[in-house]
Amino acid sequence: MGIKKFPVWVRVCAGILAAVTAVTLTSDSGLPVKASSNESMDDIRDKIEQIQKDNEWRAQQINNLEGDIQDNEEKMELVSQQIDGVKAELDLKSQLIAAKVGEIEQKNREIAAVEQTIEDKELEIERKRGEIADLQEENRQNLKKFAKLARALYINDTSGTIPILSGSDDWYEYFMYSDVIKNIGGQNVRFMQRLMDSIKQQEELIDELNRDIDNLEADKTELNNQKAALEEAKAELEGERSELEADAAAKQSDLYDLAADNESYQNRIDGLYIDMAQGNAALDELNAELEELIRRAQQNNSDQIAYGDGFRWPLDSGFTRISTYYGYDSWRNGNHGGIDICGGGIYGANIYTAQSGTVITVSNTCPHDYGKEWSCGCGGGFGNYIVVDHGGGLATLYAHCSAIYVSTGQFVEIGDVIGAVGTTGWSTGAHLHFEVRVNGSRVDPFNYSYQYV
């Protein structure tokens, strides 16, 4: 009989429950109470079957919940990958924002440099204007001197030049080019010429500085426009980063929700395992009761020993491979009460009685004739099975049948076909689980010799 190995804590719970409880369970557990001593085999089998169905349902629920957990883990893996992707985008956006900040700071430095240059040029213009004012003042003083000379000429004029002088519109031009002024004195003319050249040079320099300032103001405007564009790009990047941060936070919340769901699923699975352990403990008690009833039934036949020397192999001689022997079995974490006989093409093979005797137990209610990792619960894990009493306290059991051809109370001869090999109950594949019991206790089937037919 193939039995799935429970986790250690489940087995410990089952052991404790089997040791300290009389299998008197609450109605919430969905498990029947322990059989009373006056119950029949059929009553006990009904309770066993109900527990088996309950455990089958629990196993299916566990399977579904584990599937949900697996689905959630796959979703969590996907969400984690998405979060990693969003974080990578966030890092990129932060780098781009940092680059924009650097560019903006550079533009601020360039704007500050232009503003400083403009300020320097404005100061230079102010200084030049001061120099021009000084030159103009000097020129006014010189004009005063010229006026005095002109007055003297007028007083002493005998040549008639004054009327010409008084009719001129441009005193400087006249002063520069008039033959009258040339007569005033070459030294004074050269001095006035230097003043005029200096004033003109300063005015030209001011014009150049003003042009420079205009160009700098245009550069400053362009720099401010570039800075504004950088600020706009930075703001857009910060908006995208905020959206990514919100997306990452939402995905992180989804991840927490999935993890919380999985924790809830696992808690439900743990509860179902506990219920299954309680059910298995109850099955142990009920099976013990059933075995006791079988033993009593055997006692009724103790005076009529039907078997002779040697057993017939319960299958055709072509099927002799043993997958599991009697005794300790690490896969089941416990003792294996019989032998499992398997082989290619064994499904549906005839099962023969190992000795003559009376059929005292038939369980034929398991429809789950397929390989499985969990017990469907039927027949206490045996699925469909037969027990034949051979008298003298000796009985044989044939489990996981796909079909049963005998009924309770029927006498069978050694070698009679009583059923067909299947994989009902807790069985991972088609095989015959064969047991030999003496006074209800399981013994090694190979304590006996067999005839292979």
HURA-V866118 format. One record per helix or strand of 2 or more residues. SS is the DSSP state (@ for helix, = for strand). FROM is the first residue (numbers start at 0). LEN is the number of residues. If there is no record, write none. Layout:
SS:FROM:LEN
SS:FROM:LEN
This chain:
@:7:13
@:26:3
@:40:116
@:161:5
@:170:7
@:178:4
@:185:115
=:310:2
=:320:4
=:326:3
=:333:3
=:338:4
=:349:3
=:356:7
@:377:4
=:384:7
=:393:6
=:400:4
=:410:2
=:416:6
=:430:8
=:440:3
@:444:3
=:449:2
